[in-house]
Amino acid sequence: MTVHSKLRNLTIAAGLSAAMAVPGLASAGTTWDLPVVWPDGNFHTKNARMFAEEVKKATGGDVVINVHSGGSLGFKGPEMLKVVRDGLAPIGEMLLNQQVGEAPLLGLEATPYMSRHHDDLALFHKHWLPEVNKVVAKFNQKFLYVVPWPRQYVYTKVPAKSVDDLKGIKIRTYNKTTTGMFNRIGMTSVQLPWGEVVPSLAAGTIDGVTTSASSGVDGKFWEFLKYMYPTNHVWSSNALSVNLDAWNKLSKKNQDAIVGVANRLQPKFWDISKGEDTAKVKILTDNGVTFGKVTADMMRIMQDKTKPMMQEAVDSIGGPAAGIVAGYKKERGM
């Protein structure tokens, strides 16, 4: 589907949504179509739906957000920054480290072993997000909330007791950083957007996947993969982003109401992320996936092989990247 076709279809959809929202009064209020690439059961999709419900309440029905899950509007995750920038959708939900082709700084948080847990990540965001907000403003948008994924795993068909056991396995990666990382430890990276992961597993074109337990459940990985290893190699976040042209058409009252909803819900969404891992790991293991152990030696080798990537990321991104990392390391006591 071409960009123009997508824009035409969205324009039609927006018009129909507005007409259905208030019969006989299509021009009343504001209706936004929100594309989300994740399926209905994913917590990011549920977050978006909760946000939409609360926005409708807070604005007295003046702003209605229709969430379209599972990539149903035809947009892929890596293009979402451009989709929102160009107004193909007035609002969109995106995985930040998939936008590095347009805005490299958005991938800095996903540097291997930058953060150990949510508390580290929150501290990193303190230094990182002010600069990220400057970047996304240049893309004609603003972030309403930012929420991390749970910790990351390596899923495989075969057991892996050492890094050597991982060598040669064709693993799905999702951005430049994870692609480079797994190539360095001897695996064969195949970069794919989420929508192509399950078909690739079914076709046998990949033998492993790196992602969270949440996505493991979304993809019913127990049908294809037998082992999961908590490598916790990167942290990554999603953002809900709104086009500034659409935003500026709202009244100040409704803008304030929406920001208030976002500020109130973001901590709750972080708590949901923290609880996701335990709940989804149970579903995976109940369905037959074995929760493997990452040995100290295995973790050390993975960290050693990927350690140069932090400085490489800083050098490649340039601009504020060095200052962000330095400030974060100093405050964390690294």
C-alpha positions as CSV (number, residue, x, y, z in Angstrom):
1,M,0.0,0.0,0.0
2,T,1.4,3.4,-1.0
3,V,1.7,6.4,1.4
4,H,-1.1,8.1,-0.5
5,S,-3.3,5.1,-0.4
6,K,-2.8,4.9,3.4
7,L,-3.6,8.6,3.8
8,R,-6.7,8.3,1.7
9,N,-7.9,5.2,3.7
10,L,-7.2,6.9,7.0
11,T,-9.0,10.1,5.9
12,I,-12.1,8.0,4.9
13,A,-11.9,6.0,8.2
14,A,-11.6,9.2,10.3
15,G,-14.6,10.7,8.5
16,L,-16.7,7.6,9.2
17,S,-15.6,7.4,12.8
18,A,-16.6,11.0,13.4
19,A,-20.0,10.4,11.7
20,M,-20.6,7.3,13.8
21,A,-19.6,9.0,17.0
22,V,-22.3,11.6,16.8
23,P,-25.1,10.7,14.3
24,G,-26.1,13.7,12.2
25,L,-23.3,15.8,13.6
26,A,-20.0,14.6,12.0
27,S,-18.1,17.8,12.7
28,A,-18.6,17.7,16.5
29,G,-15.5,17.1,18.5
30,T,-12.3,15.5,17.4
31,T,-11.8,11.8,16.5
32,W,-8.3,10.4,16.1
33,D,-7.4,7.0,14.7
34,L,-4.5,5.4,16.7
35,P,-2.5,2.7,14.9
36,V,-0.9,0.1,17.2
37,V,1.1,-2.8,15.7
38,W,0.7,-5.1,18.8
39,P,-2.3,-7.5,19.1
40,D,-5.2,-6.9,21.4
41,G,-3.8,-9.0,24.3
42,N,-0.5,-7.1,24.5
43,F,-0.2,-4.8,27.5
44,H,0.9,-1.8,25.3
45,T,-2.4,-2.1,23.3
46,K,-4.3,-2.4,26.6
47,N,-2.5,0.7,27.8
48,A,-3.5,2.6,24.7
49,R,-7.1,1.6,25.1
50,M,-7.1,2.6,28.8
51,F,-5.6,6.0,27.8
52,A,-8.2,6.5,25.1
53,E,-11.0,5.8,27.6
54,E,-9.6,8.2,30.1
55,V,-9.1,10.9,27.5
56,K,-12.7,10.6,26.4
57,K,-13.8,11.1,30.0
58,A,-11.4,13.9,30.8
59,T,-12.4,15.9,27.7
60,G,-16.1,15.2,28.1
61,G,-16.2,13.4,24.8
62,D,-14.6,16.2,22.9
63,V,-11.6,14.0,22.0
64,V,-12.3,10.4,20.9
65,I,-9.4,8.1,20.2
66,N,-10.1,4.9,18.2
67,V,-7.4,2.3,18.8
68,H,-6.6,0.0,15.8
69,S,-4.5,-2.9,17.0
70,G,-2.5,-5.6,15.2
71,G,-1.3,-3.3,12.5
72,S,-4.8,-3.2,11.0
73,L,-4.3,0.2,9.4
74,G,-1.4,-1.1,7.4
75,F,1.5,0.7,9.1
76,K,4.6,-1.2,10.3
77,G,6.3,-0.4,13.5
78,P,9.6,1.0,12.1
79,E,7.7,3.6,10.0
80,M,5.6,5.0,12.8
81,L,7.7,8.1,13.5
82,K,7.3,9.1,9.9
83,V,3.6,8.2,9.9
84,V,2.9,10.6,12.8
85,R,5.2,13.2,11.4
86,D,3.4,13.3,8.0
87,G,0.0,13.2,9.6
88,L,-0.9,9.8,8.0
89,A,-2.2,9.2,11.6
90,P,-2.8,12.0,14.1
91,I,-1.5,9.8,16.9
92,G,0.6,6.6,17.0
93,E,2.2,4.1,19.3
94,M,5.8,3.1,18.5
95,L,8.8,1.1,19.7
96,L,11.5,3.8,20.0
97,N,14.5,1.8,19.0
98,Q,12.9,0.9,15.7
99,Q,12.9,4.5,14.7
100,V,16.7,4.9,14.6
101,G,16.8,5.1,10.8
102,E,15.2,8.5,11.2
103,A,16.3,9.5,14.7
104,P,19.3,7.6,16.0
105,L,19.1,9.1,19.5
106,L,15.8,7.1,20.1
107,G,17.9,3.9,20.1
108,L,20.4,4.9,22.8
109,E,18.5,3.3,25.7
110,A,18.8,0.0,23.9
111,T,22.5,-0.1,24.2
112,P,23.5,-3.6,25.5
113,Y,23.7,-3.9,29.2
114,M,23.2,-0.1,29.7
115,S,20.5,-0.7,32.4
116,R,20.0,-3.6,34.8
117,H,16.4,-3.1,35.8
118,H,13.5,-0.6,35.8
119,D,15.1,1.6,38.4
120,D,18.2,2.0,36.2
121,L,16.0,2.6,33.2
122,A,14.0,5.4,35.0
123,L,17.3,7.1,35.9
124,F,18.5,6.8,32.3
125,H,15.2,8.3,31.1
126,K,15.8,11.3,33.4
127,H,18.9,12.2,31.4
128,W,17.7,10.9,28.0
129,L,14.1,12.0,27.5
130,P,14.7,15.8,27.6
131,E,16.9,15.4,24.6
132,V,14.6,12.9,22.9
133,N,11.7,15.4,23.3
134,K,13.8,18.0,21.3
135,V,14.3,15.5,18.6
136,V,10.7,14.4,18.2
137,A,9.6,18.0,18.1
138,K,11.6,18.3,14.9
139,F,9.5,15.4,13.6
140,N,6.3,17.5,14.1
141,Q,5.2,15.6,17.2
142,K,5.3,15.2,20.9
143,F,5.3,12.2,23.2
144,L,2.4,11.8,25.7
145,Y,3.8,8.9,27.6
146,V,6.7,6.5,27.4
147,V,6.5,2.9,28.8
148,P,9.2,0.2,28.8
149,W,8.9,-3.4,27.8
150,P,9.7,-6.1,30.4
151,R,13.2,-7.7,30.4
152,Q,14.4,-9.4,27.2
153,Y,14.9,-13.1,26.5
154,V,16.5,-15.3,23.9
155,Y,14.1,-18.0,22.7
156,T,15.5,-21.1,21.0
157,K,14.6,-24.5,19.7
158,V,17.6,-26.1,21.3
159,P,19.1,-25.9,24.8
160,A,22.0,-23.5,25.3
161,K,24.3,-24.0,28.2
162,S,27.0,-21.7,26.8
163,V,27.5,-19.0,24.2
164,D,29.0,-21.6,21.9
165,D,25.6,-23.4,21.8
166,L,24.1,-20.2,20.4
167,K,26.5,-20.0,17.4
168,G,24.9,-20.1,14.0
169,I,21.3,-20.0,15.2
170,K,19.2,-17.7,13.0
171,I,17.6,-15.3,15.5
172,R,15.0,-12.6,14.9
173,T,16.2,-9.2,16.0
174,Y,14.3,-5.9,15.8
175,N,16.8,-3.1,15.4
176,K,20.3,-2.2,14.5
177,T,21.6,-2.7,18.1
178,T,20.2,-6.2,18.7
179,T,21.3,-7.2,15.2
180,G,24.8,-6.1,15.9
181,M,24.8,-7.6,19.3
182,F,23.8,-11.1,18.4
183,N,26.1,-11.2,15.4
184,R,28.9,-10.4,17.8
185,I,28.2,-13.3,20.0
186,G,28.1,-15.7,17.0
187,M,24.4,-15.9,16.1
188,T,23.0,-15.1,12.7
189,S,20.7,-12.0,13.0
190,V,17.6,-11.7,10.9
191,Q,16.0,-8.2,11.5
192,L,12.2,-8.4,11.3
193,P,9.2,-6.3,12.4
194,W,6.9,-8.0,14.8
195,G,4.3,-8.8,12.1
196,E,6.7,-11.1,10.3
197,V,8.0,-13.0,13.3
198,V,5.3,-15.8,13.6
199,P,5.2,-16.4,9.8
200,S,9.0,-16.7,9.8
201,L,8.9,-19.2,12.7
202,A,6.2,-21.2,10.9
203,A,8.2,-21.2,7.7
204,G,11.4,-22.2,9.5
205,T,13.4,-19.2,8.2
206,I,14.4,-18.3,11.8
207,D,15.4,-20.6,14.6
208,G,15.2,-18.2,17.5
209,V,13.8,-14.9,18.7
210,T,14.9,-12.1,21.0
211,T,11.9,-10.3,22.6
212,S,10.0,-10.1,25.9
213,A,7.8,-12.7,27.6
214,S,4.9,-10.5,26.6
215,S,5.6,-10.9,23.0
216,G,6.4,-14.6,23.5
217,V,2.8,-15.1,24.7
218,D,1.5,-12.9,21.8
219,G,3.2,-15.1,19.3
220,K,2.3,-18.4,21.1
221,F,6.0,-19.3,21.0
222,W,5.4,-22.7,22.6
223,E,4.2,-23.8,19.1
224,F,7.7,-23.2,17.7
225,L,10.3,-22.7,20.4
226,K,11.2,-24.8,23.4
227,Y,13.6,-22.7,25.5
228,M,13.7,-19.2,26.9
229,Y,16.8,-17.6,28.5
230,P,16.6,-14.4,30.5
231,T,19.6,-12.6,29.0
232,N,18.2,-9.2,29.9
233,H,20.5,-7.7,27.3
234,V,18.7,-4.5,26.5
235,W,15.8,-2.4,27.7
236,S,13.5,-0.7,25.3
237,S,10.4,1.5,25.5
238,N,7.3,2.4,23.5
239,A,5.9,5.9,23.2
240,L,2.5,7.3,22.4
241,S,3.2,10.2,20.1
242,V,0.8,12.9,18.7
243,N,1.2,15.0,15.6
244,L,1.6,18.6,16.5
245,D,-0.7,19.9,13.8
246,A,-3.5,17.7,15.2
247,W,-2.5,18.6,18.8
248,N,-2.5,22.4,18.1
249,K,-6.1,22.2,16.8
250,L,-7.3,21.2,20.3
251,S,-8.4,23.7,22.8
252,K,-6.0,24.5,25.6
253,K,-8.5,23.0,28.0
254,N,-8.4,19.6,26.2
255,Q,-4.7,19.7,25.8
256,D,-4.3,20.1,29.5
257,A,-6.8,17.4,30.2
258,I,-4.9,14.9,27.9
259,V,-1.5,15.7,29.4
260,G,-3.1,15.2,32.8
261,V,-4.3,11.8,31.8
262,A,-0.9,10.8,30.4
263,N,0.9,12.0,33.5
264,R,-1.4,10.1,35.8
265,L,-1.4,6.9,33.8
266,Q,2.3,6.6,32.9
267,P,3.4,5.4,36.4
268,K,0.6,2.9,36.3
269,F,1.7,1.7,32.9
270,W,5.3,1.2,34.3
271,D,3.9,-0.9,37.1
272,I,2.0,-3.0,34.6
273,S,5.3,-3.5,32.7
274,K,7.0,-4.6,35.9
275,G,4.3,-7.2,36.5
276,E,4.1,-8.4,33.0
277,D,7.2,-10.5,33.1
278,T,6.1,-12.9,35.9
279,A,2.6,-13.3,34.5
280,K,3.7,-14.0,31.0
281,V,6.6,-16.3,31.9
282,K,4.1,-18.5,33.8
283,I,1.9,-18.7,30.6
284,L,4.9,-19.7,28.5
285,T,6.1,-22.3,31.0
286,D,2.6,-23.7,31.5
287,N,2.5,-24.3,27.8
288,G,5.7,-26.2,27.8
289,V,8.5,-23.6,27.2
290,T,11.5,-24.4,29.4
291,F,12.9,-21.5,31.5
292,G,16.6,-21.9,31.0
293,K,19.5,-20.7,33.2
294,V,22.0,-18.1,31.9
295,T,25.3,-19.1,33.6
296,A,27.6,-16.5,35.0
297,D,30.2,-17.4,32.4
298,M,27.6,-17.1,29.6
299,M,26.5,-13.7,30.8
300,R,30.2,-12.5,31.2
301,I,31.0,-13.5,27.6
302,M,27.9,-11.8,26.2
303,Q,28.8,-8.6,28.1
304,D,32.4,-8.7,27.1
305,K,31.7,-9.2,23.4
306,T,29.2,-6.4,23.3
307,K,30.9,-3.9,25.7
308,P,32.4,-1.8,22.8
309,M,28.9,-1.1,21.5
310,M,28.2,1.5,24.1
311,Q,31.0,3.8,22.9
312,E,30.2,3.0,19.3
313,A,26.6,4.1,19.9
314,V,27.7,7.3,21.5
315,D,30.1,8.0,18.6
316,S,27.6,7.1,16.0
317,I,24.7,9.1,17.4
318,G,26.8,12.1,18.3
319,G,25.2,15.3,19.5
320,P,23.9,14.9,23.1
321,A,24.6,11.2,23.4
322,A,27.9,11.5,25.2
323,G,26.5,13.9,27.8
324,I,23.5,11.7,28.4
325,V,25.5,8.6,29.0
326,A,28.1,10.5,31.2
327,G,25.4,12.0,33.3
328,Y,23.6,8.7,33.7
329,K,26.8,6.8,34.7
330,K,27.8,9.5,37.2
331,E,24.5,9.5,38.9
332,R,24.3,5.7,38.9
333,G,27.9,5.4,40.3
334,M,29.3,3.5,37.3
